[in-house]
Amino acid sequence: MDIEEKLELMKVLFNPKNVAIVGATDNMIKIGSRVFGSVLSCGFTKNLYGINPSPKYENKRIFGKDIYPSLDKCPEPIDLVGIVVPPYAVIDSVKQAIENGVRTAAIITAGFGEVKTEVRQEENKELVKIAQKGGLIFVGPNSMGFYSSEDKTSPLHLGFGFMMPRPGNLSIVSQSGTMGTVLCNAFQNIRYFVSSGNEASLTLEDYLEYYARDSGTKTIALFAEGLRAGSRFKEICAETTKKKPIIFLKAGTTKTGARAANSHTGSIAGSLDIYQSLFKQTGVISADQIEQFIYLVKGAQYLLPLPTNGRLRVGIVSGGGGFVVHLTDLCEKHGLNVVDLRTEPNGPKLIEDISKHLPFYWSHNNPVDMVATGNPNVYKTVTELMLNSDCFDVIITMSSLTFLDRMKLLKPINEIGKKMAELMKLSASDRHDKAIKYEIELNQKFPNKRIIYISFGNSLESLSLEKYDENKIMVFGGNPENAAVVLKKLHRYQLFINAKP
């Protein structure tokens, strides 16, 4: 089957008229039940059929849906089958699908190409051969399934990860199901997500090309242990990055990690140097670790495009001096320009304006140390003066997002401490919602400015983060170095795509 035929069939895979789950069960412990339930729980409104030949399911329903003994008993031709049966039954299920005219499938079952025994390798070869002969494409095997919101009125999650995505414009491929679930929970608003598994039929390169051509996909995120077709991957990336960013996290970069990758998905990990060279040539944004990967994907959606007139000009404002000094070091280390207001054209005027609102002993330069000013209105005024000054491309400041969570961690050792802790929690609670509201309103007031918030809690797990994500506001938690690294990498990407051929 050639690539164009595959891509045409993938339109059916990602937007089927109906779905059948082979191996559907009402036993909530089993994967067949979780997959069947996932299809319904994420909003699929088209016809869903359960397939289970066991006599106990005769005239039975699961989650209100009829169960049939085989595909040929379904009341209409099936577009897509999910196969959730033991390994020994997978090939027969694929044969049954082909006999009934099905051209697309997702094989959740493991135990094929990743198992390095002669028997399982032969079984894998036979599976591929039968599917190719029958003109059927499939996700997996050894997959946690996929999600598609191509039809936003009927999004499809044919999988079993602990995730309930919502429609969006981010498209993901993950060769790891577990990592894929982490990513879907971190982003949520998703166009496509595929846990590609062993890639016995459809490969990462196939999904990438589909995303590249899809007008609804604005950003692409890839987590991979290895590639099946390096030259094709390079060609797709070289064309795609001109229109939409691709963020890549490569696993299996060490000798031991490469060995683990081979036993996990059967992929060949390859040299990190080769990948880094490929990324540099094609404009792919490479992440060094998981948390940075998540922030790069969010940054690509929330911060791009960035200015390209020289080094990125950064303004830093905070209530404490130590934080701004450390962040200044990090920005300089990663090639960002922490603007010197004494030499910036509009800088002296900004110093003069800020001095009207801060004590005489403030820093009188950027970064702006608010010298522990307790008045939140002054913080707002100074931040807005900086945004209006035209001295900066990006403003980095502290967020109140996880402040209340940190107050809840206080562990007083006596009665006085308990009273102090309660007072601090009450104060934090009163300020928390107001501060978050202001931070969101500030971004709405300056839609063409880039504002980055630093939170010293774990912002990735904060329930309040959803409000920021809905408004495309960038919040970095924990390590402020992530902010500097992400800005550097996104700016490098912007320079790459703006460069003349």
C-alpha positions in Angstrom: 0.0 0.0 0.0 1.5 3.4 -1.0 1.6 6.4 1.3 -1.3 8.3 -0.4 -3.6 5.3 0.0 -2.6 5.0 3.7 -3.3 8.7 4.2 -6.8 8.4 2.6 -7.6 5.5 4.9 -6.4 7.5 7.9 -9.3 9.9 7.2 -11.6 7.0 8.0 -9.6 6.0 11.0 -9.8 9.5 12.5 -13.4 10.2 11.5 -15.3 6.9 11.3 -19.1 6.7 10.7 -19.2 4.0 13.4 -17.0 1.9 15.6 -16.9 -1.8 16.8 -14.9 -3.0 19.8 -13.9 -6.6 19.5 -13.4 -7.9 23.0 -16.0 -5.6 24.6 -16.9 -6.8 28.1 -18.8 -5.6 31.2 -16.0 -6.7 33.5 -14.6 -3.3 34.6 -11.2 -4.8 35.5 -10.6 -5.7 31.9 -9.2 -3.4 29.2 -12.1 -4.3 26.9 -14.5 -2.6 29.3 -12.3 0.4 29.7 -11.9 0.9 26.0 -15.6 0.5 25.3 -16.4 3.0 28.1 -13.7 5.5 26.9 -15.4 5.7 23.5 -18.6 6.8 25.1 -17.2 9.0 27.9 -15.3 11.3 25.6 -18.4 12.3 23.6 -18.7 9.8 20.7 -22.3 10.1 19.4 -22.2 7.9 16.4 -23.0 4.2 16.4 -20.9 2.0 18.7 -21.1 -1.8 18.7 -19.6 -4.3 21.1 -18.4 -7.6 19.8 -18.1 -10.7 22.1 -18.9 -14.3 21.1 -19.4 -15.5 24.6 -22.9 -16.9 25.1 -23.3 -14.8 28.3 -23.6 -11.7 26.2 -26.4 -13.0 24.0 -29.2 -10.3 24.1 -27.1 -8.3 26.6 -26.1 -4.6 26.6 -23.0 -2.9 27.9 -23.3 0.8 28.8 -26.7 0.8 27.0 -25.1 -0.6 23.8 -26.0 -3.8 22.0 -23.5 -6.6 22.0 -23.0 -8.9 18.9 -21.3 -12.3 18.6 -19.3 -11.2 15.5 -18.8 -8.3 13.1 -21.0 -9.8 10.4 -24.0 -9.6 12.8 -23.7 -5.8 13.1 -26.7 -4.0 11.5 -24.4 -1.9 9.2 -20.9 -2.1 7.6 -18.2 -1.1 10.1 -15.6 1.7 9.5 -13.2 1.1 12.4 -12.6 -1.8 14.8 -10.8 -1.7 18.1 -9.2 -5.0 18.9 -8.9 -5.8 22.6 -8.5 -9.6 22.8 -5.7 -11.9 23.9 -2.7 -12.2 21.6 -3.7 -15.6 20.2 -7.0 -14.1 19.0 -5.7 -11.0 17.3 -5.0 -12.4 13.9 -8.4 -14.1 13.7 -10.0 -10.8 14.7 -8.1 -9.0 11.9 -9.1 -11.7 9.4 -12.8 -11.3 10.4 -12.5 -7.5 10.0 -11.1 -7.8 6.5 -13.7 -10.4 5.5 -16.4 -7.8 6.6 -14.8 -5.0 4.5 -13.2 -3.1 7.4 -10.2 -1.1 6.4 -9.0 0.5 9.7 -8.3 -0.8 13.1 -6.6 -0.1 16.4 -4.9 -3.1 18.0 -4.5 -2.5 21.8 -3.2 -6.0 22.5 0.6 -6.4 23.3 2.8 -9.4 22.7 4.0 -8.9 19.1 7.0 -7.1 17.7 8.3 -6.0 21.1 8.8 -9.6 22.2 12.1 -11.0 21.0 11.2 -14.6 20.6 11.0 -16.4 17.3 7.4 -17.4 17.8 6.2 -13.8 18.5 8.3 -12.3 15.7 6.7 -14.8 13.3 3.3 -13.9 14.6 4.0 -10.2 14.1 5.1 -10.9 10.5 1.9 -12.8 9.8 -0.2 -10.1 11.3 1.4 -7.5 9.0 1.2 -9.7 5.9 -2.5 -10.4 6.4 -3.4 -6.8 7.0 -1.4 -5.6 4.0 -3.0 -8.3 1.7 -6.5 -7.3 3.0 -5.8 -3.5 2.5 -6.3 -2.8 6.3 -4.2 -0.2 8.2 -4.0 -0.3 12.0 -2.7 1.5 15.1 -0.4 -0.6 17.2 -0.2 -3.4 18.3 0.9 -2.8 22.0 -1.0 0.6 21.9 -3.1 2.5 24.4 -5.2 3.6 21.5 -5.9 7.0 20.0 -8.1 10.1 20.2 -9.5 12.2 17.4 -11.6 15.4 17.5 -11.6 15.8 13.7 -15.4 15.7 14.1 -15.8 18.0 17.1 -19.4 17.0 17.5 -18.4 13.4 18.0 -14.8 13.1 19.3 -13.5 9.6 19.5 -11.2 8.1 22.3 -10.6 4.5 21.4 -8.2 3.8 24.2 -7.8 3.0 27.9 -5.5 5.7 29.3 -6.6 7.7 32.3 -7.5 10.7 30.2 -10.5 12.6 28.9 -9.3 15.1 26.3 -11.3 17.8 24.8 -11.2 19.1 21.1 -8.3 21.5 20.3 -5.6 22.0 17.7 -2.6 20.2 19.2 -1.7 16.8 17.6 0.4 14.2 19.4 2.2 11.0 18.6 3.7 9.1 21.5 5.5 5.7 21.1 4.8 5.3 24.8 1.2 4.9 26.0 2.0 6.0 29.5 3.8 9.1 28.3 0.9 9.8 26.0 -1.5 9.8 28.9 0.7 12.2 30.8 0.8 14.5 27.8 -3.0 14.4 27.2 -3.6 15.3 30.8 -1.1 18.2 30.6 -2.6 19.7 27.5 -6.2 18.4 27.2 -7.3 20.4 24.2 -6.3 18.0 21.5 -6.9 17.5 17.8 -5.3 14.0 17.5 -3.4 11.8 20.0 -2.0 8.4 18.9 -0.2 5.9 21.1 1.6 4.4 18.2 2.9 1.2 19.9 5.0 -1.1 17.8 4.0 0.7 14.5 3.6 -2.6 12.7 1.3 -0.9 10.1 1.1 2.9 10.6 4.3 4.6 11.7 5.2 7.8 13.4 6.1 9.2 10.0 2.6 8.4 8.7 0.9 10.2 11.5 3.3 13.2 11.2 2.5 13.5 7.5 -1.3 13.4 8.2 -0.9 16.1 10.9 1.2 18.2 8.5 -1.5 18.2 5.9 -4.3 18.7 8.4 -5.5 22.4 8.5 -6.9 21.8 12.0 -3.5 20.9 13.5 -1.6 24.0 14.5 1.1 22.4 16.7 2.7 18.9 16.7 4.2 17.1 19.6 6.2 13.9 19.2 7.6 11.5 21.9 9.7 8.8 20.3 12.2 6.2 21.0 13.2 5.7 17.4 12.2 6.3 13.8 11.3 3.8 11.1 12.1 6.0 8.1 14.6 8.8 8.9 14.9 10.3 5.5 11.1 10.6 5.1 10.8 12.1 8.6 13.4 14.7 7.6 11.6 15.6 4.4 8.2 16.0 6.2 9.8 18.1 9.0 11.6 20.4 6.6 8.3 21.3 4.9 6.1 21.3 8.0 8.1 23.5 10.4 7.7 26.4 8.0 3.9 26.4 8.7 3.6 24.8 12.2 6.0 24.0 15.0 7.1 20.4 15.8 8.3 19.7 19.3 10.2 16.4 19.8 11.3 14.6 22.9 13.7 11.8 22.1 14.0 8.8 24.5 16.6 6.1 24.4 19.6 8.5 24.0 21.9 6.3 26.2 23.2 2.9 25.4 21.1 1.4 28.1 18.1 3.5 27.1 18.4 2.3 23.5 18.3 -1.3 24.7 15.2 -0.5 26.7 13.6 1.1 23.7 14.2 -1.9 21.5 12.5 -4.2 24.1 9.6 -1.7 24.6 8.5 -0.9 21.0 11.0 -2.8 18.9 12.4 0.5 17.6 16.0 1.4 16.9 16.9 4.4 19.0 19.8 5.8 17.0 22.6 8.3 17.9 21.5 11.5 19.7 24.0 13.4 17.7 22.3 12.4 14.5 18.9 13.4 15.8 20.2 16.8 17.0 21.7 17.4 13.6 18.5 16.5 11.9 16.5 18.8 14.2 18.9 21.7 13.5 18.6 21.3 9.8 14.8 21.0 9.8 13.8 23.5 12.5 12.3 20.9 14.8 12.3 22.1 18.5 14.0 19.5 20.6 13.3 19.0 24.3 15.8 17.7 26.8 13.4 16.3 29.4 9.7 15.7 30.0 8.8 18.9 31.9 10.6 21.1 29.4 8.8 19.2 26.6 5.4 20.1 28.1 6.4 23.7 28.5 7.8 23.9 24.9 4.5 22.6 23.6 2.5 25.1 25.6 5.0 27.9 24.7 4.6 27.1 21.0 0.9 27.6 21.3 0.9 30.6 23.7 4.0 32.6 22.9 4.7 32.3 19.2 5.3 34.3 17.1 8.3 36.1 18.8 10.2 39.1 17.5 13.4 38.4 15.5 15.1 41.8 15.6 18.2 40.6 17.5 18.3 39.0 21.0 15.0 38.6 22.8 14.6 41.6 25.2 13.4 40.5 28.6 12.0 42.5 31.4 11.9 40.9 34.9 9.7 42.2 37.8 9.3 40.6 41.2 8.7 41.3 44.9 12.0 39.8 46.0 15.6 40.5 45.0 17.1 37.1 45.2 14.6 35.7 42.7 15.3 38.3 40.1 19.1 38.0 40.4 18.9 34.3 39.9 16.5 34.6 36.9 18.7 37.3 35.4 21.6 34.8 35.5 19.5 32.1 33.8 18.4 34.5 31.1 21.9 35.7 30.3 23.2 32.1 30.4 20.7 31.2 27.7 21.3 34.1 25.4 18.4 36.4 26.4 18.9 40.1 26.7 17.9 41.3 30.2 17.5 44.9 29.1 19.7 47.6 30.7 17.3 50.5 31.1 20.1 53.0 31.3 21.1 52.3 27.7 17.6 51.4 26.2 16.1 54.4 24.3 12.9 54.5 26.4 14.7 53.2 29.5 15.4 56.4 31.5 11.8 57.5 31.1 10.6 54.1 32.5 13.0 54.4 35.5 11.5 57.8 36.1 7.9 56.6 35.9 8.6 53.6 38.2 10.3 55.7 40.8 7.1 57.6 41.4 5.6 54.4 42.8 8.4 52.6 44.6 10.7 53.6 47.6 13.9 55.5 46.7 15.9 52.3 47.4 14.4 50.2 44.5 16.9 48.9 42.0 16.5 51.7 39.4 17.0 49.3 36.6 15.8 46.0 35.0 15.3 43.6 36.7 12.8 45.5 38.8 13.1 44.5 42.4 9.8 45.7 44.1 11.7 45.6 47.4 9.0 43.6 49.1 6.3 46.2 48.4 3.1 44.9 50.1 0.7 46.9 48.0 -0.6 44.8 45.1 -1.8 47.9 43.3 1.8 49.1 43.0 2.8 45.8 41.5 0.0 46.2 38.9 1.0 49.7 38.1 4.7 48.9 37.7 4.0 45.9 35.5 1.8 47.8 33.3 4.3 50.6 33.0 6.8 48.0 31.8 4.4 46.6 29.3 3.6 50.0 27.9 7.3 51.1 27.7 8.3 49.4 24.4 11.5 48.4 26.1 10.8 44.6 26.2 9.7 41.7 24.0 8.8 39.5 27.0 8.0 40.3 30.6 8.7 37.6 33.3 7.1 38.0 36.7 5.8 35.8 39.6 2.4 34.3 39.7 0.0 33.8 42.6 -1.3 30.5 41.0 0.0 28.1 43.6 0.5 30.5 46.5 -2.5 29.2 48.4 -1.4 25.6 47.8 2.0 26.5 49.4 0.3 28.1 52.4 -1.6 24.8 53.0 1.8 23.1 53.4 2.6 25.1 56.6 3.2 22.8 59.6 3.0 24.8 62.8 4.7 23.2 65.9 2.7 25.0 68.6 -0.5 27.1 69.3 1.1 30.4 68.3 2.3 28.8 65.1 -1.2 27.4 64.4 -2.8 30.9 64.8 -0.1 32.4 62.5 -0.7 29.7 59.9 -4.5 30.3 59.9 -4.0 34.0 59.5 -1.6 33.5 56.6 -4.0 31.0 55.0 -6.9 33.5 55.3 -4.9 36.3 53.8 -3.7 34.0 51.0 -7.2 32.8 50.3 -8.5 36.4 50.1 -5.7 37.5 47.7 -5.6 34.2 45.6 -8.7 34.6 43.4 -8.2 38.4 43.0 -4.5 37.9 41.9 -5.4 35.1 39.4 -8.2 37.3 38.0 -5.8 40.2 37.6 -3.1 38.1 35.9 -5.6 36.8 33.4 -7.0 40.3 32.8 -3.5 41.7 32.3 -2.9 39.3 29.4 -6.3 40.2 27.9 -5.4 43.9 28.2 -2.1 43.4 26.4 -2.9 40.7 23.8 0.1 41.5 21.7 2.6 41.3 24.6 4.3 38.2 25.9 3.9 37.8 29.6 5.4 34.8 31.4 4.5 33.9 35.0 6.8 31.9 37.3 5.2 29.8 40.1 7.2 28.1 42.8 4.6 25.4 43.2 3.9 22.6 40.8 1.8 24.5 38.3 1.4 21.4 36.1 -0.9 19.9 38.7 -2.7 23.0 39.9 -6.4 23.0 39.3 -6.3 26.8 38.8 -4.0 26.3 35.8 -7.0 25.4 33.6 -8.1 29.1 33.7 -4.6 30.2 32.5 -4.6 27.5 29.7 -8.0 28.6 28.5 -6.6 32.1 28.1 -3.3 30.9 26.6 -1.2 32.3 29.5 2.2 30.8 30.1 3.0 29.7 33.6 6.2 27.9 34.6 6.3 26.0 37.9 9.2 24.9 40.0 12.4 25.5 38.2 12.6 29.1 36.6 15.3 27.9 34.3 12.6 26.2 32.2 11.3 29.7 31.3 14.7 30.8 30.0 15.4 27.6 28.1 11.9 27.5 26.5 12.2 31.2 25.4 15.7 30.5 23.9 14.4 27.4 21.9 11.2 29.1 20.7 13.2 32.2 19.6 15.7 30.0 17.8 12.7 28.4 16.0 11.3 31.8 15.1 14.6 32.9 13.7 14.8 29.6 11.7 11.5 30.0 10.0 12.0 33.8 9.4 15.4 33.3 7.8 15.6 33.8 4.0 16.2 30.6 2.0 
